[in-house]
């Protein structure tokens, strides 16, 4: 069953750190079976406070999503994201 990682950027803290993250994150995705469904496109908040941006990535399963997210390669790069902005991230399983 597919799974989706959803990141919402709530507040930018350091643009330089975000740019470092964006320049390095692609290397963590090499060979990873995922499909980016949305990435910082126009959005409209329907409930709660507005966010600065949204990324949605589809993985074949919860296990594969967690494997990528928890990988040493991604966790090393994610340090830049954590220093660069306040994010909320979730993994949600899809339906058939």
VENGIKA-V666235 format. One record per backbone hydrogen bond with DSSP energy under -0.5 kcal/mol. CO is the residue of the C=O (numbers start at 1). NH is the residue of the N-H. If there is no record, write none. Layout:
co & nh
CO & NH
CO & NH
This chain:
co & nh
2 & 94
3 & 59
4 & 6
4 & 92
5 & 57
6 & 90
7 & 55
8 & 10
8 & 88
9 & 52
9 & 53
11 & 86
14 & 18
15 & 19
16 & 20
17 & 21
18 & 22
19 & 23
20 & 24
21 & 24
21 & 25
22 & 26
24 & 27
24 & 28
25 & 28
25 & 29
26 & 29
27 & 30
29 & 32
32 & 34
33 & 60
35 & 37
35 & 58
38 & 56
53 & 9
54 & 40
55 & 7
56 & 37
56 & 38
57 & 5
58 & 35
59 & 3
61 & 65
62 & 66
63 & 67
64 & 68
65 & 69
66 & 70
67 & 71
68 & 71
71 & 75
72 & 76
73 & 77
74 & 78
75 & 79
76 & 79
77 & 80
77 & 81
78 & 82
79 & 83
80 & 84
81 & 85
84 & 13
84 & 14
85 & 87
86 & 10
86 & 11
88 & 8
90 & 6
92 & 4
